[in-house]
Amino acid sequence: MSDRYAVIGNPIGHTKSPLIHRSFAKATGQDIEYGAIEGSLERFSDDVHAFRKAGGLGLNVTAPFKLQALALATERLERAELAGATNALKFEGDRIIADNFDGVGLTRDIQSNLGFSLKGARMLVLGSGGAVRGALLPFLAQQPAELVLANRTLSKADDLAAQFAVHGPLRACAYADLAGERFDIVINGTSASLKAELPPVPAEALQNATLAYELAYGKGLTPFLRLAQNAGVPKLADGVGMLVEQAAEAFLWWRGVRPDTRAVIERMTIPLA
Ligand code: NDP
């Protein structure tokens, strides 16, 4: 019987994870089965234990279960602990080990795939939700010149800045206070694009930027990317590379083999314009 893995989330119908992991398995000659589980908040723990008892070796975890999955873990690796959320679980006997590959996947996409170095860059990150939490440590590990965190609810950005500033030059800022500031790389980590909304970032903050990155994927030219395009930002990207790279990190963690991501990203990329 093949080794079993799955992604758990709700809704889960739109998930690309089975497609990505099956492509990785085929390309690396790994004999795995990868499914999708529609979880529920009330049954989450039962669903995970049932999957484990049926021989499951690992789960990708997506919204809205990233916090619950962390609570269920018997061991939390540093990235998951600091992010306060997990997007991948590994089962070894009675152990449930939690990690978080969202931030490392995003960092890898920006640096290895898109070719932008975070070292010495002035970075602006919009949002202070789960995805941004997971990205702060990997970002700061690359030694940017400064990372400014803007959020609609400023207190959340303040809390994250207080927690993560020990790892590098991080400061929180209200959107209104960004006027007059310039950045090299601007990342939209809000969920505004899922509702076709624009976070209230002043266009001038994008004027000198060389990269505008949208974490949401498959949405085409979002209001944020359109703002960046109008501000003359030369490179626009969405989160499809992040999605594939975090999957590759989980695959490596589970199987001990790093899959090549290029072909999968190319196949999944929808032109932005
Ligand atoms: P959360 O719900 O945890 O956080 C949402 C964030 O967006 C909050 O900071 C919220 O601000 C902000 N926000 C929402 N609407 C607006 C708005 N209209 N204007 C300004 N700010 C707004 O979401 P996640 O962190 O889980 O996800 C964020 C994005 O990242 C989503 O688009 C998601 O699809 C994407 N994502 C992509 C992944 C990938 O692999 N490519 C992986 C994970 C996420 P406030 O605190 O004020 O409410």
py3Dmol code that shows the C-alpha trace and the ligand (Angstrom):
import py3Dmol

protein = """\
ATOM      1  CA  MET A   1       0.000   0.000   0.000  1.00  0.00           C
ATOM      2  CA  SER A   2       1.231   3.530  -0.798  1.00  0.00           C
ATOM      3  CA  ASP A   3       2.160   5.940   2.026  1.00  0.00           C
ATOM      4  CA  ARG A   4      -0.763   8.253   2.705  1.00  0.00           C
ATOM      5  CA  TYR A   5      -0.857  12.046   2.951  1.00  0.00           C
ATOM      6  CA  ALA A   6      -3.634  14.616   2.572  1.00  0.00           C
ATOM      7  CA  VAL A   7      -4.591  18.253   2.915  1.00  0.00           C
ATOM      8  CA  ILE A   8      -7.281  19.220   5.428  1.00  0.00           C
ATOM      9  CA  GLY A   9      -9.269  22.465   5.197  1.00  0.00           C
ATOM     10  CA  ASN A  10     -12.763  23.883   4.732  1.00  0.00           C
ATOM     11  CA  PRO A  11     -13.730  24.621   2.043  1.00  0.00           C
ATOM     12  CA  ILE A  12     -11.349  22.221   0.317  1.00  0.00           C
ATOM     13  CA  GLY A  13     -12.869  21.763  -3.139  1.00  0.00           C
ATOM     14  CA  HIS A  14     -10.587  24.391  -4.710  1.00  0.00           C
ATOM     15  CA  THR A  15      -7.350  22.945  -3.265  1.00  0.00           C
ATOM     16  CA  LYS A  16      -4.369  22.538  -5.582  1.00  0.00           C
ATOM     17  CA  SER A  17      -2.339  20.523  -3.043  1.00  0.00           C
ATOM     18  CA  PRO A  18      -3.208  17.017  -4.373  1.00  0.00           C
ATOM     19  CA  LEU A  19      -2.215  18.102  -7.891  1.00  0.00           C
ATOM     20  CA  ILE A  20       1.077  19.551  -6.638  1.00  0.00           C
ATOM     21  CA  HIS A  21       2.044  16.602  -4.415  1.00  0.00           C
ATOM     22  CA  ARG A  22       1.085  14.002  -7.021  1.00  0.00           C
ATOM     23  CA  SER A  23       3.272  15.853  -9.540  1.00  0.00           C
ATOM     24  CA  PHE A  24       6.160  15.857  -7.037  1.00  0.00           C
ATOM     25  CA  ALA A  25       5.660  12.135  -6.322  1.00  0.00           C
ATOM     26  CA  LYS A  26       5.653  11.250 -10.015  1.00  0.00           C
ATOM     27  CA  ALA A  27       8.758  13.329 -10.731  1.00  0.00           C
ATOM     28  CA  THR A  28      10.716  11.899  -7.768  1.00  0.00           C
ATOM     29  CA  GLY A  29       9.469   8.288  -8.058  1.00  0.00           C
ATOM     30  CA  GLN A  30       7.876   8.343  -4.584  1.00  0.00           C
ATOM     31  CA  ASP A  31       4.998   5.915  -4.014  1.00  0.00           C
ATOM     32  CA  ILE A  32       2.437   8.079  -2.196  1.00  0.00           C
ATOM     33  CA  GLU A  33      -1.290   8.632  -2.137  1.00  0.00           C
ATOM     34  CA  TYR A  34      -2.417  12.241  -1.527  1.00  0.00           C
ATOM     35  CA  GLY A  35      -6.039  13.147  -0.817  1.00  0.00           C
ATOM     36  CA  ALA A  36      -8.175  16.046   0.416  1.00  0.00           C
ATOM     37  CA  ILE A  37     -10.224  16.064   3.628  1.00  0.00           C
ATOM     38  CA  GLU A  38     -13.043  18.518   4.243  1.00  0.00           C
ATOM     39  CA  GLY A  39     -12.662  19.115   7.992  1.00  0.00           C
ATOM     40  CA  SER A  40     -15.027  20.734  10.474  1.00  0.00           C
ATOM     41  CA  LEU A  41     -14.145  22.840  13.513  1.00  0.00           C
ATOM     42  CA  GLU A  42     -16.028  20.484  15.856  1.00  0.00           C
ATOM     43  CA  ARG A  43     -14.542  17.256  14.453  1.00  0.00           C
ATOM     44  CA  PHE A  44     -11.055  18.472  13.588  1.00  0.00           C
ATOM     45  CA  SER A  45      -9.182  16.433  16.195  1.00  0.00           C
ATOM     46  CA  ASP A  46     -11.223  13.265  15.406  1.00  0.00           C
ATOM     47  CA  ASP A  47     -10.550  13.688  11.682  1.00  0.00           C
ATOM     48  CA  VAL A  48      -6.804  13.992  12.235  1.00  0.00           C
ATOM     49  CA  HIS A  49      -6.653  10.996  14.595  1.00  0.00           C
ATOM     50  CA  ALA A  50      -8.779   8.886  12.235  1.00  0.00           C
ATOM     51  CA  PHE A  51      -6.454   9.704   9.328  1.00  0.00           C
ATOM     52  CA  ARG A  52      -3.427   8.838  11.468  1.00  0.00           C
ATOM     53  CA  LYS A  53      -4.928   5.557  12.693  1.00  0.00           C
ATOM     54  CA  ALA A  54      -5.694   4.602   9.084  1.00  0.00           C
ATOM     55  CA  GLY A  55      -1.956   4.857   8.357  1.00  0.00           C
ATOM     56  CA  GLY A  56      -1.679   8.520   7.342  1.00  0.00           C
ATOM     57  CA  LEU A  57       1.870   9.867   7.647  1.00  0.00           C
ATOM     58  CA  GLY A  58       1.350  13.583   7.168  1.00  0.00           C
ATOM     59  CA  LEU A  59      -1.168  16.364   6.603  1.00  0.00           C
ATOM     60  CA  ASN A  60      -1.029  19.771   5.016  1.00  0.00           C
ATOM     61  CA  VAL A  61      -3.280  22.095   6.971  1.00  0.00           C
ATOM     62  CA  THR A  62      -5.068  25.034   5.428  1.00  0.00           C
ATOM     63  CA  ALA A  63      -7.682  27.602   6.543  1.00  0.00           C
ATOM     64  CA  PRO A  64      -9.323  27.590   9.010  1.00  0.00           C
ATOM     65  CA  PHE A  65      -7.450  24.854  10.919  1.00  0.00           C
ATOM     66  CA  LYS A  66      -3.881  26.163  11.211  1.00  0.00           C
ATOM     67  CA  LEU A  67      -4.293  27.128  14.883  1.00  0.00           C
ATOM     68  CA  GLN A  68      -6.222  24.014  15.900  1.00  0.00           C
ATOM     69  CA  ALA A  69      -3.624  21.814  14.242  1.00  0.00           C
ATOM     70  CA  LEU A  70      -0.872  23.497  16.250  1.00  0.00           C
ATOM     71  CA  ALA A  71      -2.810  22.871  19.465  1.00  0.00           C
ATOM     72  CA  LEU A  72      -3.073  19.186  18.558  1.00  0.00           C
ATOM     73  CA  ALA A  73       0.664  18.731  17.989  1.00  0.00           C
ATOM     74  CA  THR A  74       2.838  16.953  20.545  1.00  0.00           C
ATOM     75  CA  GLU A  75       5.936  18.760  19.193  1.00  0.00           C
ATOM     76  CA  ARG A  76       6.107  22.229  17.640  1.00  0.00           C
ATOM     77  CA  LEU A  77       9.111  23.224  15.573  1.00  0.00           C
ATOM     78  CA  GLU A  78      10.340  26.795  16.058  1.00  0.00           C
ATOM     79  CA  ARG A  79       8.758  28.258  12.921  1.00  0.00           C
ATOM     80  CA  ALA A  80       5.338  26.885  13.849  1.00  0.00           C
ATOM     81  CA  GLU A  81       5.672  27.938  17.471  1.00  0.00           C
ATOM     82  CA  LEU A  82       6.638  31.498  16.566  1.00  0.00           C
ATOM     83  CA  ALA A  83       3.998  31.764  13.838  1.00  0.00           C
ATOM     84  CA  GLY A  84       1.378  30.459  16.279  1.00  0.00           C
ATOM     85  CA  ALA A  85       0.121  28.257  13.443  1.00  0.00           C
ATOM     86  CA  THR A  86       1.083  25.161  11.488  1.00  0.00           C
ATOM     87  CA  ASN A  87       0.525  24.271   7.853  1.00  0.00           C
ATOM     88  CA  ALA A  88       2.099  20.801   7.954  1.00  0.00           C
ATOM     89  CA  LEU A  89       1.932  17.885  10.375  1.00  0.00           C
ATOM     90  CA  LYS A  90       4.066  14.742  10.415  1.00  0.00           C
ATOM     91  CA  PHE A  91       2.976  11.593  12.265  1.00  0.00           C
ATOM     92  CA  GLU A  92       5.643   9.326  13.741  1.00  0.00           C
ATOM     93  CA  GLY A  93       4.170   6.679  16.073  1.00  0.00           C
ATOM     94  CA  ASP A  94       2.434   8.666  18.807  1.00  0.00           C
ATOM     95  CA  ARG A  95       4.228  11.883  17.877  1.00  0.00           C
ATOM     96  CA  ILE A  96       2.423  14.654  15.999  1.00  0.00           C
ATOM     97  CA  ILE A  97       5.059  17.113  14.821  1.00  0.00           C
ATOM     98  CA  ALA A  98       4.072  20.586  13.576  1.00  0.00           C
ATOM     99  CA  ASP A  99       6.022  22.876  11.263  1.00  0.00           C
ATOM    100  CA  ASN A 100       5.121  25.918   9.181  1.00  0.00           C
ATOM    101  CA  PHE A 101       6.453  26.240   5.634  1.00  0.00           C
ATOM    102  CA  ASP A 102       4.387  29.207   4.393  1.00  0.00           C
ATOM    103  CA  GLY A 103       7.076  31.792   5.147  1.00  0.00           C
ATOM    104  CA  VAL A 104      10.003  29.729   3.965  1.00  0.00           C
ATOM    105  CA  GLY A 105       8.085  28.927   0.756  1.00  0.00           C
ATOM    106  CA  LEU A 106       7.376  32.614   0.164  1.00  0.00           C
ATOM    107  CA  THR A 107      10.994  33.581   0.821  1.00  0.00           C
ATOM    108  CA  ARG A 108      12.244  30.882  -1.525  1.00  0.00           C
ATOM    109  CA  ASP A 109       9.858  32.009  -4.256  1.00  0.00           C
ATOM    110  CA  ILE A 110      10.980  35.641  -3.996  1.00  0.00           C
ATOM    111  CA  GLN A 111      14.684  34.851  -3.869  1.00  0.00           C
ATOM    112  CA  SER A 112      15.248  31.633  -5.845  1.00  0.00           C
ATOM    113  CA  ASN A 113      12.452  31.797  -8.414  1.00  0.00           C
ATOM    114  CA  LEU A 114      11.978  35.526  -8.921  1.00  0.00           C
ATOM    115  CA  GLY A 115      15.614  36.467  -8.254  1.00  0.00           C
ATOM    116  CA  PHE A 116      15.087  39.300  -5.730  1.00  0.00           C
ATOM    117  CA  SER A 117      17.404  39.399  -2.731  1.00  0.00           C
ATOM    118  CA  LEU A 118      15.849  40.354   0.594  1.00  0.00           C
ATOM    119  CA  LYS A 119      19.266  41.092   2.070  1.00  0.00           C
ATOM    120  CA  GLY A 120      19.595  44.840   2.480  1.00  0.00           C
ATOM    121  CA  ALA A 121      16.136  45.483   0.980  1.00  0.00           C
ATOM    122  CA  ARG A 122      13.596  47.938   2.397  1.00  0.00           C
ATOM    123  CA  MET A 123      10.498  45.757   2.696  1.00  0.00           C
ATOM    124  CA  LEU A 124       6.889  46.756   3.238  1.00  0.00           C
ATOM    125  CA  VAL A 125       4.530  43.971   4.308  1.00  0.00           C
ATOM    126  CA  LEU A 126       0.781  44.623   4.395  1.00  0.00           C
ATOM    127  CA  GLY A 127      -1.348  42.621   6.836  1.00  0.00           C
ATOM    128  CA  SER A 128      -0.762  40.921  10.165  1.00  0.00           C
ATOM    129  CA  GLY A 129      -2.744  37.701   9.850  1.00  0.00           C
ATOM    130  CA  GLY A 130      -1.611  34.088   9.872  1.00  0.00           C
ATOM    131  CA  ALA A 131       0.351  34.132   6.615  1.00  0.00           C
ATOM    132  CA  VAL A 132       2.342  37.232   7.592  1.00  0.00           C
ATOM    133  CA  ARG A 133       3.067  35.826  11.064  1.00  0.00           C
ATOM    134  CA  GLY A 134       4.630  32.785   9.390  1.00  0.00           C
ATOM    135  CA  ALA A 135       6.707  34.918   7.039  1.00  0.00           C
ATOM    136  CA  LEU A 136       8.343  37.315   9.514  1.00  0.00           C
ATOM    137  CA  LEU A 137      11.028  34.976  10.824  1.00  0.00           C
ATOM    138  CA  PRO A 138      12.158  33.722   7.377  1.00  0.00           C
ATOM    139  CA  PHE A 139      12.134  37.331   6.086  1.00  0.00           C
ATOM    140  CA  LEU A 140      14.188  38.709   8.967  1.00  0.00           C
ATOM    141  CA  ALA A 141      16.641  35.804   8.654  1.00  0.00           C
ATOM    142  CA  GLN A 142      17.579  37.248   5.228  1.00  0.00           C
ATOM    143  CA  GLN A 143      18.704  40.503   6.893  1.00  0.00           C
ATOM    144  CA  PRO A 144      16.602  43.148   5.133  1.00  0.00           C
ATOM    145  CA  ALA A 145      17.634  46.776   5.771  1.00  0.00           C
ATOM    146  CA  GLU A 146      14.206  47.268   7.313  1.00  0.00           C
ATOM    147  CA  LEU A 147      10.856  45.519   7.394  1.00  0.00           C
ATOM    148  CA  VAL A 148       7.833  47.750   7.917  1.00  0.00           C
ATOM    149  CA  LEU A 149       4.581  46.049   8.842  1.00  0.00           C
ATOM    150  CA  ALA A 150       1.327  47.897   8.097  1.00  0.00           C
ATOM    151  CA  ASN A 151      -2.082  46.662   9.178  1.00  0.00           C
ATOM    152  CA  ARG A 152      -5.623  47.989   9.255  1.00  0.00           C
ATOM    153  CA  THR A 153      -5.831  46.998  12.929  1.00  0.00           C
ATOM    154  CA  LEU A 154      -2.609  48.621  14.060  1.00  0.00           C
ATOM    155  CA  SER A 155      -2.544  46.838  17.426  1.00  0.00           C
ATOM    156  CA  LYS A 156      -1.999  43.488  15.649  1.00  0.00           C
ATOM    157  CA  ALA A 157       1.014  44.847  13.750  1.00  0.00           C
ATOM    158  CA  ASP A 158       2.307  46.372  17.000  1.00  0.00           C
ATOM    159  CA  ASP A 159       2.037  42.996  18.745  1.00  0.00           C
ATOM    160  CA  LEU A 160       3.918  41.226  15.958  1.00  0.00           C
ATOM    161  CA  ALA A 161       6.610  43.911  15.900  1.00  0.00           C
ATOM    162  CA  ALA A 162       7.048  43.556  19.655  1.00  0.00           C
ATOM    163  CA  GLN A 163       7.319  39.770  19.343  1.00  0.00           C
ATOM    164  CA  PHE A 164       9.608  39.554  16.301  1.00  0.00           C
ATOM    165  CA  ALA A 165      11.783  42.705  16.554  1.00  0.00           C
ATOM    166  CA  VAL A 166      14.378  40.688  18.456  1.00  0.00           C
ATOM    167  CA  HIS A 167      15.024  38.817  15.169  1.00  0.00           C
ATOM    168  CA  GLY A 168      15.747  41.908  13.037  1.00  0.00           C
ATOM    169  CA  PRO A 169      14.872  45.505  12.072  1.00  0.00           C
ATOM    170  CA  LEU A 170      11.071  45.382  12.222  1.00  0.00           C
ATOM    171  CA  ARG A 171       8.616  48.201  12.911  1.00  0.00           C
ATOM    172  CA  ALA A 172       4.850  48.508  12.801  1.00  0.00           C
ATOM    173  CA  CYS A 173       3.159  51.400  11.032  1.00  0.00           C
ATOM    174  CA  ALA A 174      -0.375  52.607  10.273  1.00  0.00           C
ATOM    175  CA  TYR A 175      -1.236  52.830   6.566  1.00  0.00           C
ATOM    176  CA  ALA A 176      -1.728  56.585   6.903  1.00  0.00           C
ATOM    177  CA  ASP A 177       1.843  56.981   8.182  1.00  0.00           C
ATOM    178  CA  LEU A 178       3.347  55.343   5.069  1.00  0.00           C
ATOM    179  CA  ALA A 179       2.975  58.554   3.052  1.00  0.00           C
ATOM    180  CA  GLY A 180       6.432  59.728   1.979  1.00  0.00           C
ATOM    181  CA  GLU A 181       8.094  56.353   2.613  1.00  0.00           C
ATOM    182  CA  ARG A 182       9.705  54.335  -0.223  1.00  0.00           C
ATOM    183  CA  PHE A 183      10.331  50.582  -0.388  1.00  0.00           C
ATOM    184  CA  ASP A 184      12.181  48.122  -2.633  1.00  0.00           C
ATOM    185  CA  ILE A 185       9.787  45.216  -2.172  1.00  0.00           C
ATOM    186  CA  VAL A 186       6.104  45.484  -1.250  1.00  0.00           C
ATOM    187  CA  ILE A 187       4.172  42.363  -0.240  1.00  0.00           C
ATOM    188  CA  ASN A 188       0.396  42.201   0.098  1.00  0.00           C
ATOM    189  CA  GLY A 189      -0.192  39.679   2.881  1.00  0.00           C
ATOM    190  CA  THR A 190      -3.753  40.867   3.545  1.00  0.00           C
ATOM    191  CA  SER A 191      -6.776  38.892   2.420  1.00  0.00           C
ATOM    192  CA  ALA A 192      -8.275  42.034   0.817  1.00  0.00           C
ATOM    193  CA  SER A 193      -7.771  40.650  -2.710  1.00  0.00           C
ATOM    194  CA  LEU A 194     -10.037  37.684  -1.980  1.00  0.00           C
ATOM    195  CA  LYS A 195     -12.878  40.249  -1.913  1.00  0.00           C
ATOM    196  CA  ALA A 196     -11.397  42.352  -4.731  1.00  0.00           C
ATOM    197  CA  GLU A 197     -10.557  45.073  -2.200  1.00  0.00           C
ATOM    198  CA  LEU A 198      -7.464  47.240  -1.943  1.00  0.00           C
ATOM    199  CA  PRO A 199      -5.628  47.706   1.357  1.00  0.00           C
ATOM    200  CA  PRO A 200      -5.229  51.475   1.909  1.00  0.00           C
ATOM    201  CA  VAL A 201      -1.555  51.621   0.941  1.00  0.00           C
ATOM    202  CA  PRO A 202      -0.498  54.972  -0.578  1.00  0.00           C
ATOM    203  CA  ALA A 203       0.637  54.558  -4.207  1.00  0.00           C
ATOM    204  CA  GLU A 204       3.850  56.490  -3.490  1.00  0.00           C
ATOM    205  CA  ALA A 205       5.037  53.669  -1.187  1.00  0.00           C
ATOM    206  CA  LEU A 206       5.261  51.562  -4.387  1.00  0.00           C
ATOM    207  CA  GLN A 207       6.976  54.172  -6.548  1.00  0.00           C
ATOM    208  CA  ASN A 208      10.562  52.943  -6.155  1.00  0.00           C
ATOM    209  CA  ALA A 209       9.659  49.270  -5.686  1.00  0.00           C
ATOM    210  CA  THR A 210      11.127  46.658  -8.015  1.00  0.00           C
ATOM    211  CA  LEU A 211       8.773  43.867  -6.889  1.00  0.00           C
ATOM    212  CA  ALA A 212       5.114  43.834  -5.810  1.00  0.00           C
ATOM    213  CA  TYR A 213       4.071  40.432  -4.490  1.00  0.00           C
ATOM    214  CA  GLU A 214       0.472  39.359  -3.856  1.00  0.00           C
ATOM    215  CA  LEU A 215       0.063  36.357  -1.542  1.00  0.00           C
ATOM    216  CA  ALA A 216      -3.347  35.449  -2.976  1.00  0.00           C
ATOM    217  CA  TYR A 217      -3.113  33.396  -6.178  1.00  0.00           C
ATOM    218  CA  GLY A 218      -5.263  32.658  -9.185  1.00  0.00           C
ATOM    219  CA  LYS A 219      -6.988  36.054  -8.959  1.00  0.00           C
ATOM    220  CA  GLY A 220      -5.227  37.691 -11.915  1.00  0.00           C
ATOM    221  CA  LEU A 221      -4.407  41.373 -11.599  1.00  0.00           C
ATOM    222  CA  THR A 222      -5.780  42.169  -8.120  1.00  0.00           C
ATOM    223  CA  PRO A 223      -6.471  45.783  -7.032  1.00  0.00           C
ATOM    224  CA  PHE A 224      -3.094  45.741  -5.236  1.00  0.00           C
ATOM    225  CA  LEU A 225      -1.213  44.488  -8.302  1.00  0.00           C
ATOM    226  CA  ARG A 226      -3.043  47.012 -10.467  1.00  0.00           C
ATOM    227  CA  LEU A 227      -1.984  49.806  -8.102  1.00  0.00           C
ATOM    228  CA  ALA A 228       1.601  48.539  -8.338  1.00  0.00           C
ATOM    229  CA  GLN A 229       1.407  48.323 -12.130  1.00  0.00           C
ATOM    230  CA  ASN A 230       0.129  51.914 -12.321  1.00  0.00           C
ATOM    231  CA  ALA A 231       2.942  53.017  -9.996  1.00  0.00           C
ATOM    232  CA  GLY A 232       5.409  51.544 -12.519  1.00  0.00           C
ATOM    233  CA  VAL A 233       6.612  48.539 -10.468  1.00  0.00           C
ATOM    234  CA  PRO A 234       8.514  46.413 -13.023  1.00  0.00           C
ATOM    235  CA  LYS A 235       7.812  42.953 -11.544  1.00  0.00           C
ATOM    236  CA  LEU A 236       4.421  41.745 -10.325  1.00  0.00           C
ATOM    237  CA  ALA A 237       3.898  38.281  -8.833  1.00  0.00           C
ATOM    238  CA  ASP A 238       1.115  36.340  -7.173  1.00  0.00           C
ATOM    239  CA  GLY A 239       1.317  33.585  -4.545  1.00  0.00           C
ATOM    240  CA  VAL A 240       1.343  30.540  -6.808  1.00  0.00           C
ATOM    241  CA  GLY A 241       5.111  30.139  -6.381  1.00  0.00           C
ATOM    242  CA  MET A 242       4.728  30.404  -2.603  1.00  0.00           C
ATOM    243  CA  LEU A 243       2.052  27.694  -2.674  1.00  0.00           C
ATOM    244  CA  VAL A 244       4.238  25.304  -4.660  1.00  0.00           C
ATOM    245  CA  GLU A 245       7.388  26.085  -2.651  1.00  0.00           C
ATOM    246  CA  GLN A 246       5.715  25.486   0.731  1.00  0.00           C
ATOM    247  CA  ALA A 247       4.434  22.185  -0.670  1.00  0.00           C
ATOM    248  CA  ALA A 248       7.963  21.272  -1.765  1.00  0.00           C
ATOM    249  CA  GLU A 249       9.274  21.986   1.756  1.00  0.00           C
ATOM    250  CA  ALA A 250       6.616  19.702   3.257  1.00  0.00           C
ATOM    251  CA  PHE A 251       7.384  17.018   0.678  1.00  0.00           C
ATOM    252  CA  LEU A 252      11.087  17.204   1.576  1.00  0.00           C
ATOM    253  CA  TRP A 253      10.240  17.010   5.298  1.00  0.00           C
ATOM    254  CA  TRP A 254       8.018  13.957   4.807  1.00  0.00           C
ATOM    255  CA  ARG A 255       9.921  12.074   2.104  1.00  0.00           C
ATOM    256  CA  GLY A 256      13.545  13.246   2.413  1.00  0.00           C
ATOM    257  CA  VAL A 257      13.597  14.261  -1.276  1.00  0.00           C
ATOM    258  CA  ARG A 258      13.430  17.826  -2.597  1.00  0.00           C
ATOM    259  CA  PRO A 259      11.218  17.964  -5.696  1.00  0.00           C
ATOM    260  CA  ASP A 260      11.951  20.350  -8.544  1.00  0.00           C
ATOM    261  CA  THR A 261       9.283  23.064  -8.442  1.00  0.00           C
ATOM    262  CA  ARG A 262       9.831  24.868 -11.740  1.00  0.00           C
ATOM    263  CA  ALA A 263       7.635  22.723 -13.992  1.00  0.00           C
ATOM    264  CA  VAL A 264       4.782  22.667 -11.467  1.00  0.00           C
ATOM    265  CA  ILE A 265       4.868  26.453 -11.012  1.00  0.00           C
ATOM    266  CA  GLU A 266       4.919  26.958 -14.770  1.00  0.00           C
ATOM    267  CA  ARG A 267       1.931  24.660 -15.213  1.00  0.00           C
ATOM    268  CA  MET A 268      -0.077  26.426 -12.503  1.00  0.00           C
ATOM    269  CA  THR A 269       0.760  30.010 -13.379  1.00  0.00           C
ATOM    270  CA  ILE A 270      -2.116  32.088 -14.731  1.00  0.00           C
ATOM    271  CA  PRO A 271      -0.922  35.213 -16.574  1.00  0.00           C
ATOM    272  CA  LEU A 272      -1.547  38.317 -14.437  1.00  0.00           C
ATOM    273  CA  ALA A 273      -2.451  40.781 -17.134  1.00  0.00           C
TER     274      ALA A 273
END
"""
ligand_1 = """\
48
NDP
P -5.934 36.233 7.915
O -7.428 36.201 7.919
O -5.186 35.555 9.000
O -5.462 37.793 7.926
C -6.091 38.716 7.083
C -5.294 40.032 7.085
O -5.784 40.846 6.032
C -5.436 40.850 8.366
O -4.223 41.504 8.624
C -6.551 41.844 7.991
O -6.454 43.071 8.701
C -6.190 42.105 6.544
N -7.320 42.589 5.734
C -8.406 41.891 5.333
N -9.195 42.656 4.543
C -8.578 43.865 4.437
C -8.895 45.074 3.751
N -9.994 45.204 3.005
N -8.035 46.123 3.858
C -6.906 46.009 4.601
N -6.557 44.876 5.280
C -7.378 43.813 5.197
O -5.512 35.710 6.467
P -4.205 34.878 6.073
O -3.026 35.531 6.688
O -4.438 33.438 6.301
O -4.169 35.083 4.472
C -3.759 36.311 3.904
C -3.628 36.156 2.391
O -2.576 35.250 2.096
C -4.873 35.604 1.697
O -5.041 36.283 0.456
C -4.519 34.149 1.445
O -5.195 33.618 0.316
C -3.026 34.279 1.173
N -2.276 33.031 1.429
C -1.541 32.520 0.393
C -0.811 31.370 0.565
C -0.010 30.840 -0.584
O 0.501 29.721 -0.472
N 0.123 31.577 -1.668
C -0.766 30.659 1.860
C -1.526 31.313 2.905
C -2.268 32.451 2.674
P -7.119 43.218 10.184
O -6.145 42.601 11.130
O -7.262 44.673 10.341
O -8.435 42.479 10.121
"""
view = py3Dmol.view(width=600, height=400)
view.addModel(protein, "pdb")
view.setStyle({"model": 0}, {"cartoon": {"style": "trace"}})
view.addModel(ligand_1, "xyz")
view.setStyle({"model": 1}, {"stick": {}})
view.zoomTo()
view.show()
